[in-house]
């Protein structure tokens, strides 16, 4: 499961579609409608509630973070003329604060995205060749810091 921190605009068709499917699975995990993947490390940041989530009277629940994430993926699909079924998203777009993403994490993920694009969509990679630090997914706010503690980083020279 890969729930990208990078903005979905950088993903090729295969990446955007895979992110949509994996995010729908994450939604099921986070809302308790499936038991698989319940300990997946990437879900940790969605379980940490942004400001206002779960506070008395806030009218927001922790699963809202993945709902907001999915809406942004669907927005990118709409911009490209694709039809992702928004009825599969567990509610309307919630008004929640951003989730922090560290610069080190975004940089790490950007290297993974670029490797995938180099292998399967060199034309898409060429479009983004000048990007050093990509914009984060709209749910995330960029902060200084290292790669996330939940990320599995391959040792130097190893495969990811």
N, C-alpha and C positions, 0 to 999 in steps of 0.2 A: 504494500500500500504506500503510495506517495501522494501526500497532500501538499502541493507546492506552495512555498511562501512567495515565489516570484509571481508577478502579475500574469494572468492567463494570456495576455496579448502575445507573450513571447513563445507560447507553445505552438507546435505544429498541430495539424488536424488530429493525428494519432494521440499526441500528448494531451490535447484538450479533451478528447473523448475518453481517454483513460482516466484523466483527473475527475471527470464527471461521474464515471462509474464508481471509482474508488471513493469519491466523496459521498455518493449515495449509500455505499456500504458503511462508511464512517457514520453517517446519519443514523443508520439502523443500530449500530453499536452504541452510539452516544445516547440514543433514546430508549435503549433497552429492548428493542424488538428483534435482536439476534444476539447469540452468545459468543459467536466466533469473533476473533480479533479484539476481544475486550481489553487485552493488555498491550495492544500495539503501541509502541512508544510515541508515534506521531500524534496520537490522540490526546496525549498529555496536555498540550497547549490549548486544546478545545475544552478540556475539563476545567481549566483554570478560568474562572469567570471574569470577563472584563468588568469594569466599573458599572454598577447598576444592575448587573445580572444577579438574580436570586435575592436581592434586597427586598425587605417587606414593602409591598405596594408597588414594586417595580414592574410587575406583570411580565417578567422575562424569566426564562428558565435556562439552565446551562446548555441545553441542546440548541439554543438560538445561535450560538457561534457557528455551528456547522450549517445551519439554515442560511445565515448571512453569507458564509463562504460559498455555498451552492448558488445563491442568487447571482453572485459576481461571476461565477463560471457560466451560468446561463446568459448573463448579459453579454459576455464575450462571444458566446455562440450566436446570439441574436445579431451582434454586430457583423458577424461573418456570414449571416444568412442561413445558419444551421437552425434546426428545430429540436432543441432539447426540451423534454416534457417537464415543464415547471410544476405540473400537478404532482410530481414525485417528490417535490421539496415539501418538507413538513410544516409549511405555513408561510405567511407573508414575510417580506423582508423586515427583520426586527431592527429597532433603533438601539444599537449597542455600541459601546466604546471600542476602539481598536485593541487588538491583541499585539503586544510588543513582539517584534522579530529582530534579532540581533544581526548586525552587519555581517559578522562572520558566518552566520547561518545562511543569509541571503547569498553571500559570495560563494559558499560551498554549493548551494543548490544551483546557482548559475553555472558553475563548472559542470554539474551533472546534466543540466538542460543542454548546454552547448555540446557536450559529448553525444547526447542522444540526437541532437539536430545534425551534427556532423555525419552521423551514421545513416540517418534515414531522410533528412530534409535539408541538404546543404544550401538550398535556395533560401530557406527560412533563416538559417544561421547567417547567411550573407547579409540579410536585411538588418540583423542586429549586431554586426561585426564591430561597431564602434561602442557598444554598451560595455562598460566596465562593471558598474553596479546597477543591476536592473531595479525598476520600481517594484515595490512589494505588491502582493495581492491586496485589493482594496480593504480587506478585513484587518490587515496588519499595519502597524506603524513602526518604521525603522528606528532602531536604537543602536548606539555603539555597544559592541560586545562580541563575544566569541561564538563559535558554533554551539548550538543548543546541546544541553547535556543528554537529551534523548536521541540525538542523531548518532547513527552508526557510521563512523568515519573509518575508511580502510587505512591500514598503515601505509606509509610512503612506499610507492612502487606496487601496491596491491590494487586489486579490482574493487570497485564499489558495488 
